[in-house]
Amino acid sequence: MKTKGSWLVGLLSLYLVPQVVTNDYWLHTLDMTLIFIIAATGLNLISGFTGQLSLGHGALFGIGAYATSLISVKLGVSFWISVPLAAIIAALFGIIIGIPSLKLEGPYLALTTIGFGQIIEIILNEWQDLTGGPMGFQGIPYPSLGSRTLTTAGDQYYILLTITIVAIWLIKNLIDSKTGRAFRAVKGDNRAAGVMGINTVYYKLLAFVISAGLAGLAGALYAHRAGYVSPDTFNFGLSLQLLLMVVLGGMGSLAGAIVGAAFLELAFVLLRGVEEYQMIFYAVAIILSSMFMPRGLVGLAQALAGRVMSGRKAAVG
């Protein structure tokens, strides 16, 4: 009960952040962090819990962004309906790419998702009548509550925080359930899981669809937060960025996706002005993280905490 109470106090304290952080730039950074936490959590579901490597989640993020943009602007549908619809559309694309990829593993699956991302980027650039082409899509409305339009970073923070908490809570319940245990079995040994009676095809596809839906949800929230989308935002670099968040935080750890997204967003703030070197940064960071922090920042923190506790016990003994 004490632990649950501490978590509740911690969550409630997050809603006080806009009262403390009044700078719009930092509030915008917090908004983006929450959005990427959702996307990274989704990618972690398939990469960390089922062992499937996807390098096309930037495209799924973009599908969600463009879907909600088209639905809300051209059809006049509200934020509260267009965002869930965009997530569903992205999940459907997850089925489209997931089914032919079910028998692929390792680099072959990665190459398939890269190809999917390239196709989506080409469509976004070339289908100008629908997407606006390279010029992008403008006039995406901000979310509203009743008659009030939430235009400020602080106002949108509350919505993004609530959606993020709900998404993380749902994913936590999923990975703690029978389905989550099946995911881990598939990752541990795909063939052994099949022998044990686990429908590996079903669980791989389920993980991919849920992950795609979360990427689409994050993309839709991004579109309404930014008010503008363009194809160059949802390129291969974004897929690498999301993968780095998962690897850096800790694959197979729910906390890892959260920590990785928050850490990387802060790093981007500190490295403003060197955007042209981002691809190099992503690649080097992924390699170094895999070599020296295979369990990510969360795993490193747990290892250090374990050593400290062992040292205290030894001192007491």
Secondary structure as the mmCIF struct_conf table of DSSP 4:
data_model
#
loop_
_struct_conf.conf_type_id
_struct_conf.id
_struct_conf.beg_label_comp_id
_struct_conf.beg_label_asym_id
_struct_conf.beg_label_seq_id
_struct_conf.end_label_comp_id
_struct_conf.end_label_asym_id
_struct_conf.end_label_seq_id
HELX_RH_AL_P HELX_RH_AL_P1 LYS A 2 LEU A 14
TURN_TY1_P TURN_TY1_P1 TYR A 15 LEU A 16
HELX_RH_AL_P HELX_RH_AL_P2 VAL A 17 VAL A 20
HELX_RH_AL_P HELX_RH_AL_P3 ASP A 24 SER A 47
TURN_TY1_P TURN_TY1_P2 GLY A 48 GLY A 48
BEND BEND1 PHE A 49 THR A 50
BEND BEND2 LEU A 55 LEU A 55
HELX_RH_AL_P HELX_RH_AL_P4 HIS A 57 LYS A 74
BEND BEND3 LEU A 75 LEU A 75
HELX_RH_AL_P HELX_RH_AL_P5 PHE A 79 SER A 101
TURN_TY1_P TURN_TY1_P3 LEU A 102 LYS A 103
TURN_TY1_P TURN_TY1_P4 GLY A 106 GLY A 106
HELX_RH_AL_P HELX_RH_AL_P6 PRO A 107 GLU A 126
HELX_RH_AL_P HELX_RH_AL_P7 GLN A 128 THR A 131
HELX_RH_3T_P HELX_RH_3T_P1 GLY A 133 MET A 135
STRN STRN1 PHE A 137 GLN A 138
HELX_LH_PP_P HELX_LH_PP_P1 ILE A 140 PRO A 143
STRN STRN2 SER A 144 LEU A 145
TURN_TY1_P TURN_TY1_P5 GLY A 146 SER A 147
STRN STRN3 ARG A 148 THR A 149
BEND BEND4 THR A 152 THR A 152
HELX_RH_AL_P HELX_RH_AL_P8 ALA A 153 ILE A 175
TURN_TY1_P TURN_TY1_P6 ASP A 176 ASP A 176
BEND BEND5 SER A 177 SER A 177
HELX_RH_AL_P HELX_RH_AL_P9 LYS A 178 GLY A 188
HELX_RH_AL_P HELX_RH_AL_P10 ASN A 190 VAL A 195
TURN_TY1_P TURN_TY1_P7 MET A 196 GLY A 197
HELX_RH_AL_P HELX_RH_AL_P11 THR A 200 ALA A 226
BEND BEND6 GLY A 227 GLY A 227
STRN STRN4 TYR A 228 VAL A 229
HELX_RH_3T_P HELX_RH_3T_P2 PRO A 231 THR A 233
BEND BEND7 PHE A 234 ASN A 235
HELX_RH_AL_P HELX_RH_AL_P12 PHE A 236 GLY A 249
TURN_TY1_P TURN_TY1_P8 MET A 251 GLY A 252
HELX_RH_AL_P HELX_RH_AL_P13 LEU A 254 LEU A 270
TURN_TY1_P TURN_TY1_P9 LEU A 271 GLY A 273
HELX_RH_3T_P HELX_RH_3T_P3 GLU A 275 TYR A 277
HELX_RH_AL_P HELX_RH_AL_P14 GLN A 278 PHE A 292
TURN_TY1_P TURN_TY1_P10 PRO A 294 ARG A 295
HELX_RH_AL_P HELX_RH_AL_P15 GLY A 296 VAL A 316
#
